[in-house]
Amino acid sequence: MGVVKTSRIKGIGYALLHHCLRDMKEIGYEYAIIGGAGPIEFYEKACRAAVIPSI
């Protein structure tokens, strides 16, 4: 997922993320794993995401 730089801080990424998570919940998912996520701080703030350390 990404938002063009000129449209950031307008809530577009937040809305995209939450629409996706809501749709996943509606079809039965209990959680989501986002591989290679970045910036991590966005996900931590937007949906209380937690980093799962590598083994």
PyMOL Python script that loads the backbone (N, CA, C, O; Angstrom):
from pymol import cmd

cmd.read_pdbstr("""\
ATOM      1  N   MET A   1       0.852  -1.170   0.000  1.00  0.00           N
ATOM      2  CA  MET A   1       0.000   0.000   0.000  1.00  0.00           C
ATOM      3  C   MET A   1       0.894   1.227   0.000  1.00  0.00           C
ATOM      4  O   MET A   1       1.943   1.242   0.644  1.00  0.00           O
ATOM      5  N   GLY A   2       0.488   2.225  -0.703  1.00  0.00           N
ATOM      6  CA  GLY A   2       1.251   3.458  -0.704  1.00  0.00           C
ATOM      7  C   GLY A   2       0.394   4.620  -1.151  1.00  0.00           C
ATOM      8  O   GLY A   2      -0.598   4.454  -1.861  1.00  0.00           O
ATOM      9  N   VAL A   3       0.798   5.796  -0.722  1.00  0.00           N
ATOM     10  CA  VAL A   3       0.109   7.032  -1.088  1.00  0.00           C
ATOM     11  C   VAL A   3       1.156   7.983  -1.656  1.00  0.00           C
ATOM     12  O   VAL A   3       2.219   8.172  -1.066  1.00  0.00           O
ATOM     13  N   VAL A   4       0.851   8.573  -2.795  1.00  0.00           N
ATOM     14  CA  VAL A   4       1.776   9.500  -3.423  1.00  0.00           C
ATOM     15  C   VAL A   4       2.129  10.624  -2.429  1.00  0.00           C
ATOM     16  O   VAL A   4       1.273  11.079  -1.671  1.00  0.00           O
ATOM     17  N   LYS A   5       3.375  11.057  -2.443  1.00  0.00           N
ATOM     18  CA  LYS A   5       3.862  12.023  -1.450  1.00  0.00           C
ATOM     19  C   LYS A   5       3.014  13.283  -1.360  1.00  0.00           C
ATOM     20  O   LYS A   5       2.827  13.828  -0.272  1.00  0.00           O
ATOM     21  N   THR A   6       2.508  13.745  -2.478  1.00  0.00           N
ATOM     22  CA  THR A   6       1.722  14.984  -2.459  1.00  0.00           C
ATOM     23  C   THR A   6       0.356  14.808  -1.787  1.00  0.00           C
ATOM     24  O   THR A   6      -0.316  15.794  -1.484  1.00  0.00           O
ATOM     25  N   SER A   7      -0.054  13.566  -1.554  1.00  0.00           N
ATOM     26  CA  SER A   7      -1.349  13.322  -0.914  1.00  0.00           C
ATOM     27  C   SER A   7      -1.232  12.763   0.500  1.00  0.00           C
ATOM     28  O   SER A   7      -2.240  12.405   1.110  1.00  0.00           O
ATOM     29  N   ARG A   8      -0.026  12.686   1.017  1.00  0.00           N
ATOM     30  CA  ARG A   8       0.157  12.176   2.371  1.00  0.00           C
ATOM     31  C   ARG A   8      -0.347  13.190   3.381  1.00  0.00           C
ATOM     32  O   ARG A   8      -0.561  14.358   3.056  1.00  0.00           O
ATOM     33  N   ILE A   9      -0.528  12.740   4.581  1.00  0.00           N
ATOM     34  CA  ILE A   9      -1.081  13.474   5.729  1.00  0.00           C
ATOM     35  C   ILE A   9      -2.489  14.017   5.468  1.00  0.00           C
ATOM     36  O   ILE A   9      -2.902  15.009   6.069  1.00  0.00           O
ATOM     37  N   LYS A  10      -3.212  13.362   4.575  1.00  0.00           N
ATOM     38  CA  LYS A  10      -4.604  13.728   4.314  1.00  0.00           C
ATOM     39  C   LYS A  10      -5.556  12.626   4.788  1.00  0.00           C
ATOM     40  O   LYS A  10      -6.770  12.732   4.614  1.00  0.00           O
ATOM     41  N   GLY A  11      -5.002  11.576   5.385  1.00  0.00           N
ATOM     42  CA  GLY A  11      -5.825  10.494   5.896  1.00  0.00           C
ATOM     43  C   GLY A  11      -6.131   9.402   4.882  1.00  0.00           C
ATOM     44  O   GLY A  11      -6.894   8.481   5.174  1.00  0.00           O
ATOM     45  N   ILE A  12      -5.543   9.495   3.695  1.00  0.00           N
ATOM     46  CA  ILE A  12      -5.830   8.521   2.647  1.00  0.00           C
ATOM     47  C   ILE A  12      -5.272   7.147   3.013  1.00  0.00           C
ATOM     48  O   ILE A  12      -5.976   6.144   2.888  1.00  0.00           O
ATOM     49  N   GLY A  13      -4.035   7.088   3.458  1.00  0.00           N
ATOM     50  CA  GLY A  13      -3.428   5.818   3.848  1.00  0.00           C
ATOM     51  C   GLY A  13      -4.168   5.181   5.006  1.00  0.00           C
ATOM     52  O   GLY A  13      -4.385   3.970   5.016  1.00  0.00           O
ATOM     53  N   TYR A  14      -4.554   5.980   5.972  1.00  0.00           N
ATOM     54  CA  TYR A  14      -5.317   5.508   7.129  1.00  0.00           C
ATOM     55  C   TYR A  14      -6.635   4.891   6.656  1.00  0.00           C
ATOM     56  O   TYR A  14      -7.007   3.799   7.086  1.00  0.00           O
ATOM     57  N   ALA A  15      -7.332   5.595   5.773  1.00  0.00           N
ATOM     58  CA  ALA A  15      -8.613   5.096   5.254  1.00  0.00           C
ATOM     59  C   ALA A  15      -8.420   3.798   4.469  1.00  0.00           C
ATOM     60  O   ALA A  15      -9.189   2.853   4.648  1.00  0.00           O
ATOM     61  N   LEU A  16      -7.413   3.738   3.607  1.00  0.00           N
ATOM     62  CA  LEU A  16      -7.141   2.521   2.833  1.00  0.00           C
ATOM     63  C   LEU A  16      -6.865   1.336   3.756  1.00  0.00           C
ATOM     64  O   LEU A  16      -7.410   0.248   3.567  1.00  0.00           O
ATOM     65  N   LEU A  17      -6.021   1.558   4.746  1.00  0.00           N
ATOM     66  CA  LEU A  17      -5.663   0.508   5.695  1.00  0.00           C
ATOM     67  C   LEU A  17      -6.894   0.000   6.430  1.00  0.00           C
ATOM     68  O   LEU A  17      -7.103  -1.210   6.525  1.00  0.00           O
ATOM     69  N   HIS A  18      -7.710   0.910   6.950  1.00  0.00           N
ATOM     70  CA  HIS A  18      -8.868   0.503   7.738  1.00  0.00           C
ATOM     71  C   HIS A  18      -9.967  -0.133   6.890  1.00  0.00           C
ATOM     72  O   HIS A  18     -10.682  -1.012   7.371  1.00  0.00           O
ATOM     73  N   HIS A  19     -10.113   0.292   5.649  1.00  0.00           N
ATOM     74  CA  HIS A  19     -11.059  -0.377   4.749  1.00  0.00           C
ATOM     75  C   HIS A  19     -10.603  -1.814   4.494  1.00  0.00           C
ATOM     76  O   HIS A  19     -11.409  -2.745   4.505  1.00  0.00           O
ATOM     77  N   CYS A  20      -9.306  -1.979   4.264  1.00  0.00           N
ATOM     78  CA  CYS A  20      -8.752  -3.311   4.028  1.00  0.00           C
ATOM     79  C   CYS A  20      -8.934  -4.204   5.253  1.00  0.00           C
ATOM     80  O   CYS A  20      -9.367  -5.350   5.128  1.00  0.00           O
ATOM     81  N   LEU A  21      -8.606  -3.685   6.433  1.00  0.00           N
ATOM     82  CA  LEU A  21      -8.744  -4.472   7.663  1.00  0.00           C
ATOM     83  C   LEU A  21     -10.199  -4.826   7.942  1.00  0.00           C
ATOM     84  O   LEU A  21     -10.494  -5.934   8.390  1.00  0.00           O
ATOM     85  N   ARG A  22     -11.113  -3.890   7.680  1.00  0.00           N
ATOM     86  CA  ARG A  22     -12.541  -4.157   7.878  1.00  0.00           C
ATOM     87  C   ARG A  22     -13.018  -5.259   6.928  1.00  0.00           C
ATOM     88  O   ARG A  22     -13.739  -6.171   7.332  1.00  0.00           O
ATOM     89  N   ASP A  23     -12.606  -5.161   5.662  1.00  0.00           N
ATOM     90  CA  ASP A  23     -12.985  -6.188   4.693  1.00  0.00           C
ATOM     91  C   ASP A  23     -12.441  -7.554   5.096  1.00  0.00           C
ATOM     92  O   ASP A  23     -13.133  -8.565   4.968  1.00  0.00           O
ATOM     93  N   MET A  24     -11.209  -7.584   5.581  1.00  0.00           N
ATOM     94  CA  MET A  24     -10.624  -8.847   6.027  1.00  0.00           C
ATOM     95  C   MET A  24     -11.415  -9.421   7.200  1.00  0.00           C
ATOM     96  O   MET A  24     -11.669 -10.625   7.252  1.00  0.00           O
ATOM     97  N   LYS A  25     -11.798  -8.569   8.132  1.00  0.00           N
ATOM     98  CA  LYS A  25     -12.574  -9.021   9.282  1.00  0.00           C
ATOM     99  C   LYS A  25     -13.927  -9.586   8.839  1.00  0.00           C
ATOM    100  O   LYS A  25     -14.376 -10.607   9.359  1.00  0.00           O
ATOM    101  N   GLU A  26     -14.566  -8.924   7.888  1.00  0.00           N
ATOM    102  CA  GLU A  26     -15.874  -9.360   7.401  1.00  0.00           C
ATOM    103  C   GLU A  26     -15.831 -10.735   6.732  1.00  0.00           C
ATOM    104  O   GLU A  26     -16.820 -11.467   6.752  1.00  0.00           O
ATOM    105  N   ILE A  27     -14.694 -11.084   6.146  1.00  0.00           N
ATOM    106  CA  ILE A  27     -14.609 -12.404   5.513  1.00  0.00           C
ATOM    107  C   ILE A  27     -13.984 -13.458   6.426  1.00  0.00           C
ATOM    108  O   ILE A  27     -13.752 -14.590   6.002  1.00  0.00           O
ATOM    109  N   GLY A  28     -13.712 -13.087   7.673  1.00  0.00           N
ATOM    110  CA  GLY A  28     -13.322 -14.077   8.658  1.00  0.00           C
ATOM    111  C   GLY A  28     -11.908 -14.035   9.205  1.00  0.00           C
ATOM    112  O   GLY A  28     -11.564 -14.848  10.063  1.00  0.00           O
ATOM    113  N   TYR A  29     -11.086 -13.124   8.741  1.00  0.00           N
ATOM    114  CA  TYR A  29      -9.728 -13.050   9.275  1.00  0.00           C
ATOM    115  C   TYR A  29      -9.752 -12.498  10.699  1.00  0.00           C
ATOM    116  O   TYR A  29     -10.529 -11.597  11.016  1.00  0.00           O
ATOM    117  N   GLU A  30      -8.891 -13.052  11.548  1.00  0.00           N
ATOM    118  CA  GLU A  30      -8.767 -12.594  12.935  1.00  0.00           C
ATOM    119  C   GLU A  30      -7.614 -11.603  13.113  1.00  0.00           C
ATOM    120  O   GLU A  30      -7.613 -10.801  14.047  1.00  0.00           O
ATOM    121  N   TYR A  31      -6.640 -11.666  12.214  1.00  0.00           N
ATOM    122  CA  TYR A  31      -5.486 -10.772  12.295  1.00  0.00           C
ATOM    123  C   TYR A  31      -4.863 -10.658  10.914  1.00  0.00           C
ATOM    124  O   TYR A  31      -5.187 -11.420  10.002  1.00  0.00           O
ATOM    125  N   ALA A  32      -3.964  -9.693  10.778  1.00  0.00           N
ATOM    126  CA  ALA A  32      -3.264  -9.492   9.503  1.00  0.00           C
ATOM    127  C   ALA A  32      -1.774  -9.397   9.773  1.00  0.00           C
ATOM    128  O   ALA A  32      -1.346  -8.855  10.792  1.00  0.00           O
ATOM    129  N   ILE A  33      -0.994  -9.929   8.849  1.00  0.00           N
ATOM    130  CA  ILE A  33       0.461  -9.793   8.906  1.00  0.00           C
ATOM    131  C   ILE A  33       0.875  -9.015   7.668  1.00  0.00           C
ATOM    132  O   ILE A  33       0.544  -9.395   6.545  1.00  0.00           O
ATOM    133  N   ILE A  34       1.595  -7.936   7.878  1.00  0.00           N
ATOM    134  CA  ILE A  34       2.039  -7.090   6.772  1.00  0.00           C
ATOM    135  C   ILE A  34       3.541  -7.280   6.632  1.00  0.00           C
ATOM    136  O   ILE A  34       4.315  -6.751   7.430  1.00  0.00           O
ATOM    137  N   GLY A  35       3.949  -8.023   5.634  1.00  0.00           N
ATOM    138  CA  GLY A  35       5.367  -8.277   5.417  1.00  0.00           C
ATOM    139  C   GLY A  35       6.061  -7.086   4.789  1.00  0.00           C
ATOM    140  O   GLY A  35       5.530  -6.466   3.867  1.00  0.00           O
ATOM    141  N   GLY A  36       7.232  -6.766   5.277  1.00  0.00           N
ATOM    142  CA  GLY A  36       8.011  -5.663   4.721  1.00  0.00           C
ATOM    143  C   GLY A  36       7.346  -4.314   4.874  1.00  0.00           C
ATOM    144  O   GLY A  36       7.514  -3.436   4.027  1.00  0.00           O
ATOM    145  N   ALA A  37       6.591  -4.140   5.949  1.00  0.00           N
ATOM    146  CA  ALA A  37       5.857  -2.889   6.164  1.00  0.00           C
ATOM    147  C   ALA A  37       6.790  -1.722   6.425  1.00  0.00           C
ATOM    148  O   ALA A  37       7.848  -1.869   7.037  1.00  0.00           O
ATOM    149  N   GLY A  38       6.386  -0.598   5.960  1.00  0.00           N
ATOM    150  CA  GLY A  38       7.127   0.613   6.247  1.00  0.00           C
ATOM    151  C   GLY A  38       6.343   1.812   5.777  1.00  0.00           C
ATOM    152  O   GLY A  38       5.679   1.707   4.746  1.00  0.00           O
ATOM    153  N   PRO A  39       6.367   2.906   6.430  1.00  0.00           N
ATOM    154  CA  PRO A  39       7.053   3.087   7.720  1.00  0.00           C
ATOM    155  C   PRO A  39       6.281   2.414   8.862  1.00  0.00           C
ATOM    156  O   PRO A  39       5.063   2.552   8.974  1.00  0.00           O
ATOM    157  N   ILE A  40       7.003   1.700   9.683  1.00  0.00           N
ATOM    158  CA  ILE A  40       6.410   0.945  10.784  1.00  0.00           C
ATOM    159  C   ILE A  40       5.604   1.849  11.712  1.00  0.00           C
ATOM    160  O   ILE A  40       4.555   1.447  12.213  1.00  0.00           O
ATOM    161  N   GLU A  41       6.082   3.051  11.939  1.00  0.00           N
ATOM    162  CA  GLU A  41       5.400   3.968  12.855  1.00  0.00           C
ATOM    163  C   GLU A  41       3.975   4.270  12.408  1.00  0.00           C
ATOM    164  O   GLU A  41       3.086   4.448  13.240  1.00  0.00           O
ATOM    165  N   PHE A  42       3.757   4.327  11.100  1.00  0.00           N
ATOM    166  CA  PHE A  42       2.404   4.562  10.581  1.00  0.00           C
ATOM    167  C   PHE A  42       1.465   3.459  11.037  1.00  0.00           C
ATOM    168  O   PHE A  42       0.375   3.742  11.533  1.00  0.00           O
ATOM    169  N   TYR A  43       1.872   2.207  10.877  1.00  0.00           N
ATOM    170  CA  TYR A  43       1.029   1.074  11.241  1.00  0.00           C
ATOM    171  C   TYR A  43       0.845   0.982  12.755  1.00  0.00           C
ATOM    172  O   TYR A  43      -0.239   0.639  13.229  1.00  0.00           O
ATOM    173  N   GLU A  44       1.893   1.284  13.512  1.00  0.00           N
ATOM    174  CA  GLU A  44       1.774   1.281  14.974  1.00  0.00           C
ATOM    175  C   GLU A  44       0.727   2.298  15.420  1.00  0.00           C
ATOM    176  O   GLU A  44      -0.097   2.002  16.285  1.00  0.00           O
ATOM    177  N   LYS A  45       0.755   3.464  14.848  1.00  0.00           N
ATOM    178  CA  LYS A  45      -0.176   4.531  15.227  1.00  0.00           C
ATOM    179  C   LYS A  45      -1.578   4.296  14.658  1.00  0.00           C
ATOM    180  O   LYS A  45      -2.574   4.504  15.352  1.00  0.00           O
ATOM    181  N   ALA A  46      -1.654   3.863  13.397  1.00  0.00           N
ATOM    182  CA  ALA A  46      -2.948   3.748  12.720  1.00  0.00           C
ATOM    183  C   ALA A  46      -3.803   2.591  13.231  1.00  0.00           C
ATOM    184  O   ALA A  46      -5.030   2.692  13.259  1.00  0.00           O
ATOM    185  N   CYS A  47      -3.156   1.481  13.638  1.00  0.00           N
ATOM    186  CA  CYS A  47      -3.958   0.317  14.038  1.00  0.00           C
ATOM    187  C   CYS A  47      -3.321  -0.496  15.166  1.00  0.00           C
ATOM    188  O   CYS A  47      -3.605  -1.683  15.327  1.00  0.00           O
ATOM    189  N   ARG A  48      -2.478   0.143  15.924  1.00  0.00           N
ATOM    190  CA  ARG A  48      -1.812  -0.500  17.060  1.00  0.00           C
ATOM    191  C   ARG A  48      -1.060  -1.766  16.645  1.00  0.00           C
ATOM    192  O   ARG A  48      -1.022  -2.745  17.390  1.00  0.00           O
ATOM    193  N   ALA A  49      -0.470  -1.738  15.462  1.00  0.00           N
ATOM    194  CA  ALA A  49       0.306  -2.874  14.962  1.00  0.00           C
ATOM    195  C   ALA A  49       1.542  -3.079  15.835  1.00  0.00           C
ATOM    196  O   ALA A  49       2.062  -2.139  16.437  1.00  0.00           O
ATOM    197  N   ALA A  50       1.989  -4.306  15.889  1.00  0.00           N
ATOM    198  CA  ALA A  50       3.191  -4.649  16.653  1.00  0.00           C
ATOM    199  C   ALA A  50       4.163  -5.369  15.732  1.00  0.00           C
ATOM    200  O   ALA A  50       3.758  -6.170  14.890  1.00  0.00           O
ATOM    201  N   VAL A  51       5.428  -5.084  15.895  1.00  0.00           N
ATOM    202  CA  VAL A  51       6.472  -5.748  15.116  1.00  0.00           C
ATOM    203  C   VAL A  51       6.701  -7.142  15.694  1.00  0.00           C
ATOM    204  O   VAL A  51       6.870  -7.311  16.901  1.00  0.00           O
ATOM    205  N   ILE A  52       6.704  -8.136  14.804  1.00  0.00           N
ATOM    206  CA  ILE A  52       7.026  -9.503  15.208  1.00  0.00           C
ATOM    207  C   ILE A  52       8.496  -9.717  14.850  1.00  0.00           C
ATOM    208  O   ILE A  52       8.859  -9.723  13.674  1.00  0.00           O
ATOM    209  N   PRO A  53       9.340  -9.892  15.869  1.00  0.00           N
ATOM    210  CA  PRO A  53      10.773 -10.028  15.605  1.00  0.00           C
ATOM    211  C   PRO A  53      11.087 -11.257  14.749  1.00  0.00           C
ATOM    212  O   PRO A  53      10.407 -12.279  14.841  1.00  0.00           O
ATOM    213  N   SER A  54      12.110 -11.145  13.930  1.00  0.00           N
ATOM    214  CA  SER A  54      12.584 -12.273  13.141  1.00  0.00           C
ATOM    215  C   SER A  54      13.282 -13.275  14.048  1.00  0.00           C
ATOM    216  O   SER A  54      13.837 -12.918  15.088  1.00  0.00           O
ATOM    217  N   ILE A  55      13.244 -14.516  13.640  1.00  0.00           N
ATOM    218  CA  ILE A  55      13.918 -15.555  14.439  1.00  0.00           C
ATOM    219  C   ILE A  55      15.359 -15.637  14.012  1.00  0.00           C
ATOM    220  O   ILE A  55      16.118 -16.443  14.550  1.00  0.00           O
TER     221      ILE A  55
END
""", "prot")
cmd.dss("prot")
cmd.show_as("cartoon", "prot")
cmd.util.cbc("prot")
cmd.orient("prot")
